[in-house]
Amino acid sequence: MFTIFVGIALIAFTVFAIISPELHGLAWKEDVIHFLKGFLPVLSSFLGIIAIFIGSADIKDKREAKRAELEIEKSEKEQK
């Protein structure tokens, strides 16, 4: 419950920071846009690295599952 309130407060601050000073905001719109322009390449490279790690772990898991399945089939054949 507390985290929901924190999330709402952070979103409210973001909106307050971006709106114009006529509406008693901070008028950080240009600063936010500059930050996003600079941060997007870093974010995309970070997400790309994470995707590579997840993909390699998924391939590894599939290989291990296939090996386990083959071992089960082999042990069942040996028992018969």
KESELO-345510 format. One record per residue: residue number from 0; residue in one letter; x, y, z of N, C-alpha, C in turn. Coordinates in steps of 0.05 Angstrom, whole numbers, plus 32768, in hexadecimal, padded with zeros to 4 digits. Layout:
// KESELO-345510
> seq,type,n.xx,n.yy,n.zz,ca.xx,ca.yy,ca.zz,c.xx,c.yy,c.zz
> NUM,A,X,Y,Z,X,Y,Z,X,Y,Z
...
END
This chain:
// KESELO-345510
> seq,type,n.xx,n.yy,n.zz,ca.xx,ca.yy,ca.zz,c.xx,c.yy,c.zz
> 0,M,8010,7FE8,8000,8000,8000,8000,8011,8019,8000
> 1,F,8026,8018,8010,8038,802F,8012,8045,8035,7FF6
> 2,T,804D,801F,7FE8,805A,8023,7FCF,8048,802F,7FBA
> 3,I,802E,802A,7FBC,801B,8036,7FAA,801A,8054,7FAE
> 4,F,801A,805D,7FC7,801A,8079,7FCD,8034,8086,7FC4
> 5,V,804A,8079,7FC7,8064,8084,7FBE,8064,8086,7FA0
> 6,G,8059,8072,7F92,8057,8073,7F75,8046,808A,7F6B
> 7,I,802F,808E,7F78,801D,80A4,7F71,802B,80BF,7F76
> 8,A,8039,80C1,7F8C,8047,80DA,7F93,805D,80E0,7F7E
> 9,L,806B,80CC,7F76,8080,80D0,7F62,8075,80D8,7F47
> 10,I,805F,80CC,7F3F,8052,80D3,7F26,8047,80F0,7F28
> 11,A,803B,80F7,7F3E,8031,8112,7F42,8048,8126,7F41
> 12,F,805F,8120,7F4D,8076,8132,7F4B,8080,8135,7F2F
> 13,T,8080,811F,7F20,8088,8120,7F04,8076,8133,7EF4
> 14,V,805C,8130,7EF8,804A,8142,7EEA,804E,815F,7EF3
> 15,F,8051,8163,7F0C,8055,817E,7F17,806F,818A,7F0C
> 16,A,8084,817A,7F09,809E,8184,7EFF,809C,818C,7EE2
> 17,I,808B,817F,7ED3,808A,8183,7EB6,8077,819A,7EAE
> 18,I,8062,819F,7EBE,804E,81B3,7EB6,805B,81CF,7EB8
> 19,S,804E,81E1,7EA9,8059,81FD,7EA7,8056,820C,7EC1
> 20,P,8066,8221,7EC4,8065,8232,7EDC,804B,8241,7EDF
> 21,E,803C,8245,7EC9,8022,8252,7ECC,800F,8241,7EDD
> 22,L,8013,8227,7EDD,8003,8215,7EED,8011,820E,7F07
> 23,H,8024,821E,7F0F,8034,821B,7F27,8045,8202,7F27
> 24,G,804F,81FB,7F0F,8061,81E4,7F0D,807E,81ED,7F0C
> 25,L,8090,81DA,7F08,80AC,81E0,7F07,80B7,81E5,7EEB
> 26,A,80A7,81DF,7ED6,80AE,81E3,7EBA,80C9,81D5,7EB3
> 27,W,80CC,81BD,7EBA,80E4,81AD,7EB4,80E1,819E,7E9A
> 28,K,80CD,81A4,7E8A,80C7,8195,7E72,80DF,8192,7E60
> 29,E,80ED,81A8,7E5A,8105,81A6,7E49,811B,8196,7E55
> 30,D,811F,8199,7E6F,8133,8189,7E7D,812D,816B,7E7D
> 31,V,8113,8165,7E80,810B,8149,7E7F,810F,813D,7E63
> 32,I,8109,814D,7E4F,810D,8144,7E33,812B,813F,7E2E
> 33,H,813C,8152,7E37,8159,814E,7E33,8163,8135,7E42
> 34,F,8159,8131,7E5A,8161,811A,7E69,8159,8100,7E5A
> 35,L,8140,8100,7E50,8137,80E8,7E42,8147,80E3,7E29
> 36,K,814E,80F8,7E1A,815E,80F5,7E02,8179,80E9,7E09
> 37,G,8185,80F1,7E1F,819F,80E6,7E27,819D,80CB,7E33
> 38,F,8187,80C5,7E40,8185,80AC,7E4F,817B,8095,7E3E
> 39,L,816D,809A,7E29,8162,8085,7E18,8177,8072,7E0D
> 40,P,818E,807C,7E02,81A2,8069,7DF9,81AD,8058,7E0F
> 41,V,81B1,8063,7E26,81BB,8053,7E3D,81A6,803E,7E45
> 42,L,818D,8046,7E46,8178,8034,7E4D,8175,801D,7E39
> 43,S,8176,8024,7E1F,8174,8010,7E0B,818B,7FFC,7E0B
> 44,S,81A3,8006,7E10,81BA,7FF3,7E12,81B7,7FE1,7E2B
> 45,F,81AE,7FEC,7E41,81AA,7FDD,7E59,8195,7FC7,7E55
> 46,L,817F,7FCF,7E48,8169,7FBB,7E43,8173,7FA6,7E2F
> 47,G,8184,7FAE,7E1C,818F,7F9B,7E09,81A0,7F86,7E17
> 48,I,81B1,7F8F,7E2A,81C2,7F7D,7E39,81B0,7F6A,7E4A
> 49,I,819C,7F74,7E56,818A,7F63,7E66,817C,7F4F,7E54
> 50,A,8173,7F57,7E3C,8166,7F45,7E29,817A,7F2E,7E21
> 51,I,8193,7F35,7E1D,81A7,7F21,7E15,81AA,7F0D,7E2C
> 52,F,81AC,7F16,7E45,81AF,7F04,7E5C,8196,7EF2,7E5F
> 53,I,817F,7EFE,7E5C,8166,7EEE,7E5E,8165,7ED9,7E48
> 54,G,816B,7EE1,7E30,816B,7ECF,7E19,817E,7EB8,7E1D
> 55,S,8197,7EBE,7E26,81AA,7EA8,7E2A,81A2,7E96,7E41
> 56,A,8196,7EA1,7E55,818C,7E90,7E6B,8175,7E7E,7E62
> 57,D,8164,7E89,7E51,814E,7E79,7E46,8158,7E62,7E35
> 58,I,816C,7E68,7E24,8178,7E52,7E14,8184,7E3D,7E25
> 59,K,8192,7E45,7E3A,819F,7E33,7E4D,818A,7E21,7E5B
> 60,D,8174,7E2E,7E63,815E,7E1F,7E71,8152,7E0B,7E5E
> 61,K,814E,7E12,7E45,8142,7E00,7E32,8154,7DE8,7E2D
> 62,R,816E,7DED,7E2B,8181,7DD7,7E28,8181,7DC4,7E3F
> 63,E,8180,7DCF,7E58,8180,7DBF,7E70,8166,7DAF,7E71
> 64,A,8150,7DBB,7E6A,8136,7DAD,7E6A,8136,7D96,7E56
> 65,K,8142,7D9B,7E3F,8143,7D86,7E2A,8155,7D6F,7E34
> 66,R,816B,7D76,7E40,817D,7D61,7E4B,816F,7D50,7E60
> 67,A,8161,7D5E,7E72,8152,7D4F,7E88,813D,7D3E,7E7B
> 68,E,812F,7D47,7E67,811B,7D38,7E5A,8127,7D1F,7E4D
> 69,L,813E,7D22,7E40,814B,7D0C,7E33,8155,7CF7,7E48
> 70,E,815E,7D01,7E5F,8167,7CEF,7E74,8150,7CDF,7E7F
> 71,I,8139,7CEC,7E82,8121,7CDE,7E8C,8118,7CC9,7E78
> 72,E,8118,7CCF,7E5F,8111,7CBC,7E4A,8124,7CA4,7E4A
> 73,K,813E,7CAB,7E4D,8153,7C96,7E4D,8150,7C84,7E65
> 74,S,814A,7C8F,7E7D,8147,7C7F,7E95,812D,7C6E,7E93
> 75,E,8118,7C79,7E87,8100,7C69,7E83,8104,7C51,7E70
> 76,K,8115,7C55,7E5C,811B,7C40,7E49,812B,7C2A,7E57
> 77,E,813E,7C32,7E68,814F,7C20,7E76,813F,7C0F,7E8B
> 78,Q,812A,7C1B,7E96,811A,7C0D,7EAA,8108,7BF8,7E9C
> 79,K,8102,7BFB,7E83,80F0,7BE8,7E75,8100,7BD1,7E6D
END
